[in-house]
C-alpha cells in the first residue's frame, strides 16, 4: 500500500479527537458567572438556554444516543442482555452504560470497515476483502473483549480481597458492633471493588431494601462463588438464629484456606506454562551456542578433517 494512503488514514484518525477537543470547550467559567450574577427575571430565550449547555450535552450526547438506538435495532436482544450483564460484572455501569457501549461498538465497526475499504480500493484482492471483514468484525468486538477482561480482573480481585474484608467484619462484630455497622467500617477502611459493593449494599439497606435481598443483589452484580457462599451462610444464620460472629469466623477461615489453595494451584501450573517458552525460545538459542562452533568447524574442515 502506498505511504500516502497510510498518511491519509492517520490524518483522518487524528482529526476526530482534534475536532472533539475544539468543540467541547469548557463552559465552567460561564456557568459560574451566570450563577453569581443575580437573576433579573425568568429566562425565556430557549436558544440562550441551549447555548449555555456544554458541547458534550448539545452534540455528543444526542449523537451517541442516535448511534446507540441504531445499534440496538441491529443487535439481537439476547446479545444486548449479555452485554448489559458483562457491563454489570465489570463494574462500569455508571461510566459506560449500555447506550455508550453500543455506540462504541458501532463506531469501531464502521472504522474497521472504512480501513478495509481503503485497503481494498488501493489493492483489490480477496486478501484485502478478507482483511477488511476481519477489521470490521474486530472493531465491533473490541468493547466485548475489554469488558470481559475487566470483569474477570474484577472478580479475581474480589476473591483476593474478600478474606481480609471478612476478617475486618468479624473483628468488628466480635468487638460489639452490629453486622451492618461492621460492614460499613470495613467499607470505609477498604479500597477496591469489595468496598464499593459493600457501600452500595449498605445504601440499598438504608433506603429500605431488606438486608437479605440487598446481599443477594450484591452477589448478582459480582458473580463470585466465594461471595455467594458467604451471603448464603449469613442468610441461613439470620433465618435460624445462629450467632453471626461464629458464622463470620468460619467463613473467614474457609476463604483464607481457599485463597491459599488457589495460590498453590497457580504455583503448580507455572512449570507447565514455562514448557512452551523454554522449548521454543531458550533451547534453540542454547543449542546454537553449544553446537554452533562445531558446525562451523566441520563446514570449514570437512567431516574427515582434511
N, C-alpha and C positions, 0 to 999 in steps of 0.2 A: 504494500500500500504506500503511495507517495507520502512524503513528510507533510505536505500542506493539508492533507486530509486529517492527520493526527492533530496538527495545529488548529485546524478549524473546530474539531471536536473539543479540544481543550479550551478554546476561546468561548465556545457555546456553554460548556460546563462551568466556566468561571464567571460568565456574565450573569447567571441566575443568582448566586449569592450576592454579587455586587448590586444587582437590581433590588434585591430584598433589603440590603443594608441602606441603600439610598432612599427607599420608600418608607421603611419602618423607623424613621427618626423619632427620638424620644420626645414626648409631649408632656413630660412630668412637670417641667418648669411652667408651662402654660396652665396646666391644671392647678398647680399651687397658687399661681397668681389669681386665677379665677376664684379659688376658694377664699383668698384673703380679701378680695375686693367685696365690699358689701353689696348685696343684691338690690337693684333698683326696681325690680318687678319680675314677674314671671317671664321666662324665656319663651318666645313664640316663634322664633326663626328656626325651623327644622333643619335647614341647611347648616346653620351655625352649630347646632347641637351635634349633627353628624360629623362636621369637620373637627370638633373638639375631641372626638374619639381617635384612638391611635390607628396607624395604618394597618396594624395587625387585625384590629377589630373590624375595620372597614373593608379590607381587601382580602387578607389571608384567610380569616375565619370563614367568610362565605365561600371562598374558593375551595377550601378543604371540605366544607360541608357538601358542596356540589359534587366533588370528586368521590367523597365517601358514599353519597347516595347512589351514584352510578356504579361504584364498585360493589356496593351491597346488592344491587339488582343483578349484577353479573356473577356474584358468588353464591353458591348453594347455601341453604340455611344451615345445614349441618357443619359446613366449613366455618361459617360465621360463629356458630356456637362454640366450636372447638377453639377458634381464635380468641373469643372472649374468655374462655376458660384458661387459655395459655397466658393471656394478659393478667388475669387474676392471680395465677400462680407466680408470675414474675414480679408481682407487687408494683406494677407501673400503671394501674388503672387510673390514678389521679393525673399523671403527666402524659400518658399515652392512651387515651380512650380508644374504643373500637373504631370510631369515625376517623381519627387521625391515622391509625394503623392501616385501615383500608385505603385511605388516600395515599399513604406512602407506598403501599403495595402497587397501586395503580400507576403512580408516577414512576417508580423504579422499573416496573414492567415496560412502560412506554419508552423510558430512556434506553433500556436494553434493546428494545425493538428498533429505535432510531439508530443506535450504533450498528446493529445488524444490517439495517437498510443501507447505511453509508458504506459499510464493508461490501455489501452486495452490489452497490452501484459502481464501486471502484473496480472490484474484481468479481464479476458474475461467475459463480460456480456453485456446485452442490455443497462444497465445504463451507462457502460463505453463507449459504442459506441455513445450513445446519448450525453454524456458529451464531447466526442471528437469532435462531429459535432458542438456542441454549442461553444466550444473553438475556432475551426477554423473559424466559422462564426463571432464570437465576435471579434476575432483578425482582420479579414478582414474589419469589420465595425467600428473599433476604430477610424481611421482617419476621417471618415464621422461624427461621433459623436462630435469629438473635433472641427472640422471645423464649424459645425452647432452651437455649443455653442459659439465659438469665434465670429462668425458672429452676433449672437443675442446680445452678450455683446457689440460688437462694435456699432451696430445700436442703442441700448439703450443709450450708451454714447454719440453718435451723437445727439440724441434727447435731452439729458440733456444740452449739451454744446452749441447747436445751438442758443438759445435765447440770451445768453451772447455774443456770437460772432456777432450776428446781431446788438446788441446794440453798440458794438465797431465800426462796419462798418457804422452804422447810424451816430454816433458821428463824425467819420472821414469825411463822405460826407457832413454833415452839417457844419463842420469846413472849408470846401473849397477843400477837396481832391476829386479826381476823384474816380469813382467806383472801378476801378482796383487797384488804389493806396490804397484805404481804405481796400480792401480785402488783399492786401499784408501786410499792417500794422497789421491787425487782425491775419494774419497767422504767422507773426514774433513774436507777443506777446503771442500767444496761444500755448498750448501743447496738443496733442491728435489727434484723427482721423479727427476732423474738420479742424484743422490747416494743417494736412498732405494733406487732399483733396483739400483745398484751394491753397496750394503751388503747387500741381500737376496741378490744373486747370490753375493757372497763368503761369506755364511753357508751357502748351499747347497753351495758348493765345500768348505767346512770340514767339513760333515757327511758328505762322501763322494760328492757328485754330480759326475760328470765335468764339466770346465770347459766343453766344447762344449755339453753338454746344459743346463748352468746358464745359459749365454749365450742359447741358443735359448729357454729358458723366459722370460728377461727380454724378448725380443722379442715373445713371446706375450702378456705382461702389458701391453705398451705399444702394440703395433701401429703403430710409427713406421717409415716406409720407410728413413730415413737410418740409424737404429739397426740395422735388419735388414741393411742393406748392410755396415755396419761389422762386425757379428758374422760374416757370411759371409766377409768378407775375412780376418778373424782365423782362422777355421776353416780356410780354404784355405791360409793361410800356415803354420799349425801342421801341416797334413797334408803339405805339400810341402817343408817345411824352409826357408821364406823367412824372413829376419830380421824379427822382429816390429816393430822400430823403424822399418824402412823402410816397412812397411805402415801403421803408425800415422801416420807423417809424410804419406804420400799421402792417407790417409783424412781427416786433419785439414784438409789444404789443400782437398780437394774439398768438405767440409762447409762450410768458410768461404765458398767460392765459391757454393755453393747458397744459403746464408743471404743473401749479398749479392744474388743474383738474385731471391730471394723478396721482399726489401725493395724492389728496383727494380720488381718486378711490382706490388706493393701501391701504390707511389707512382704508377705509370701509371694504376691504376684509380681513384685519388682524383678526377680531373676528371670521370670518368663518373658516379661516385657523387654528385658535387655538382650534377649537372644537375637532378635532381628537386627538391631544396630551393631551388635558385636560381629555377627556373621557377615553382614553386608558392608560394613564400614571399617571396622577395626581389623579383622582378619585379612582382608585383601591388602591393606596397607602394610601390615606386618609381614605378609608373605612376600611382597615386593621388596621390602627392606632386607629380609633374610635371604631370599633366593635371587634377588636382582644381580648382585655381583657375580654369582656363579654362572648365571645365564649369560652375562656379558663376556666373562672369560671363555666360556665354551663357544660362544659365537666368534670370538677372535682367534682362538687356537684350534678349534675343532674338537670333535669327540676323542680322537686318538692322541691329541696333544701335539700333532705335527705342525 
